[in-house]
Amino acid sequence: MKDVSTFFKNHNFTADIDVEALLAEFDRQMVQGLEGKGGSLKMIPAYVDADKEVPTETPIIVLDAGGTNLRVAVLWFDKAGKVRIEDFQKYAMPGTGDMELSEDVFFDCFADYLAGVSQRSDSIGFCFSYPTEITPDLDGKLLHWTKQVKAPEVVGKMVGTGISKAVEKRTGIKLKVKVLNDTVATLLAGKSAGLARQYSAYVGFILGTGTNIAYVEANKNITKISGINPDASMVINVESGNFNGAVLSDFDKAFDATTSDPGVGLFEKMISGAYMGGVGLAMLKAAATDGLFSEAFAAKILAMNSLETMHFDNFIANPFIKDGLFETFNPTEDDRRMAMTIGEQLFVRAAKLTAVNIAAAVIRSNAGTDKLHPVCVTVDGSTYYKTRSAFFKSRVEQYLREILNGRGIYFDVISVDDAPMVGSGVAGLIS
Ligand code: BGC
């Protein structure tokens, strides 16, 4: 087999990340963001007090707008604190199709989907998985789109108010919409599920279509906002997908240039489901150009327009997969081995970057030093749980143990069913 290490070196690609340097850079930029001094991490205060008790037997409408799906349901906690979900419906997220949507059409879509449940509660817990500045009364201004959503007029608008007005126009009913990020919701879902374990801190991490993390920060460190109790703490949405501290390879740069938002979400483009296939295709094309494949296979690779993360992952996990994407390209054994060897490193790198991201938030939580009270990391997202290449999930956990246990920090990684919806219910009910 031809030499892959020279190929990687020539294209400035390595899965051998300098973990300590990256952790330090993450922390530096997290502090910078908390102080309002710029940098790539927005560190958005969520105005959610995670310590409030959740009322039981009180239904709330929940809306979960992710990168692919939009979920609507009615949710409540029964007397025993067990979550109940009713009237669940799933739609495509408005603006993720081929057509660009105007602001009115965008909010009207939500109103259509909410019409059937609008009488079930006076509030909506709205999990909105995009960079959004939250107000103390939980409305939210969209800062910019990620995940290639096409509804440019919505940027800069208050999304809670937009939905509330559209529902009122459609049904005559006035609903309070309480906006939170999906990582904040995931953190809260983990908190309500993990109460009995007595954790010392909570982190919510998402690796799906996009990626991001939330954790609890001491208010005294959030110096960019005033008027908050310095002795209390608050959930912070890091918007870690926009982190710019990781070294970009030629493949990352080539792929980024093909997206609708070059330069934005560079970290997200290295590790999340919407993008890893694109970086993978850039790797394969460079390998084809550099003569690492047979001529026939190289020609087919060079003619490809796109590659889904899932298809690439399936191929790497099983390079002989029958209905696989590359099967019609008649790869030789060497082609399969080479594509697999190259692709694997993309997922190894993603696992390491993922672990650094989670560890950075756990370290900033300043907790978990007593093994009786570890830090609870709740993880949600299909890319985290479904990626098969490079033993992805267990590799992330292995790196996490190395990084955190080595510092004397104890942690648990848990999952909660329907975490974004459950957490939105919690936020809606306690605020
Ligand atoms: C968004 C975040 C979100 C993350 C995970 C990113 O693209 O900017 O707000 O939390 O995806 O869904």
Residues whose N, C-alpha, C, O or C-beta is under 5 A from the ligand:
A	BS01	BGC	S129 Y130 P131 T146 K147 D182 T183 I206 G210 T211 N212 G241
